[in-house]
Amino acid sequence: MCLYPDGNGFDLKQALARRFGVEMSQITLGNGSNDVLEVIARCFVDSDSEVVFSQYAFAVYPLVTQAIGARGVAVPAKDWGGHDLDAMADAVTERTKLVFVANPNNPTGTVHTADAIEAFLDRIPEQVLVVLDEAYCEYLVGDEYPDGIRLLDKYPNLIVCRTFSKAWGGLAALRVGYSISSPAIADILNRVRQPFNVDTVALAAATAVLEDEAYLQKSREVNEAGLQQLAEGFDRMGGLSYIPSAGNFIAVEVGEPAAGIYQPCWHMA
Ligand SMILES: *Cc1c(COP(=O)(O)O)cnc(C)c1O
């Protein structure tokens, strides 16, 4: 076949730009947002730098940091294992190039308000990049929705990452994610990413689903019902404690080493 994917992802970028009221030049597409997170680290972090993230956060942050040979600074969590944003701001030094914040967070399902995120960003020096990873943001609605995209004008050092793998149900296997940032940052990311990092089928599916508000709403409802079912189950099983989740998963205290519980479940699947 002589037909490569559209290396600029024009249709999808145009749809995203319209939806969020940003310029196409602010968007970087990735083979899942995992790809974008890795490209960000490769562009802006070297082996002399430090990268700050929370103790319990997305596993990819320490992995991309290690792959570059940079020093990862894992800041102890607080309140249900969520990010301690003040302590994370305190952990920034003159060597820090990048801070990863997942909001909502994986694996705790905890979420910070828009005010808390803004207060945090106010404390970060402008030469330090902040990646606000909003992989689960579409599960939140109304006032509880701390939309990072609205903060981009105020904070040029901010990069917001999102994905089609979570609330846009079923697209995880197609691998499409994106970041929205200043055009200057996006320009660098787009030079370094692989030229055809998102394939034709994935581009078409993501562009189509973005117009399908009913599908997103259905995905939210199914997720909400699932979370409730799990919470009721935990209550019935003698009140296992769990962290109220803003994501599509729930962290539960099983009261014994979790591997023993996990293994049989896995074999049943
Ligand atoms: C799932 C997840 C991602 C990455 O998802 P992709 O499938 O690579 O788009 C990024 N960040 C967090 C916090 C996640 O949970």
PDBQT file of the ligand as one rigid body, heavy atoms in Angstrom, charges set to zero:
ROOT
HETATM    1  C1  LIG A 301      -4.724   5.355  30.911  1.00  0.00    +0.000 C 
HETATM    2  C2  LIG A 301      -3.938   6.562  31.274  1.00  0.00    +0.000 A 
HETATM    3  C3  LIG A 301      -3.144   7.234  30.339  1.00  0.00    +0.000 A 
HETATM    4  C4  LIG A 301      -2.789   6.742  28.970  1.00  0.00    +0.000 C 
HETATM    5  O1  LIG A 301      -3.731   6.247  28.195  1.00  0.00    +0.000 OA
HETATM    6  P1  LIG A 301      -3.472   5.989  26.655  1.00  0.00    +0.000 P 
HETATM    7  O2  LIG A 301      -4.232   4.747  26.400  1.00  0.00    +0.000 OA
HETATM    8  O3  LIG A 301      -1.994   5.812  26.418  1.00  0.00    +0.000 OA
HETATM    9  O4  LIG A 301      -3.991   7.182  25.952  1.00  0.00    +0.000 OA
HETATM   10  C5  LIG A 301      -2.503   8.396  30.723  1.00  0.00    +0.000 A 
HETATM   11  N1  LIG A 301      -2.615   8.863  31.957  1.00  0.00    +0.000 NA
HETATM   12  C6  LIG A 301      -3.347   8.254  32.898  1.00  0.00    +0.000 A 
HETATM   13  C7  LIG A 301      -3.428   8.854  34.256  1.00  0.00    +0.000 C 
HETATM   14  C8  LIG A 301      -4.017   7.078  32.589  1.00  0.00    +0.000 A 
HETATM   15  O5  LIG A 301      -4.697   6.437  33.544  1.00  0.00    +0.000 OA
ENDROOT
TORSDOF 0
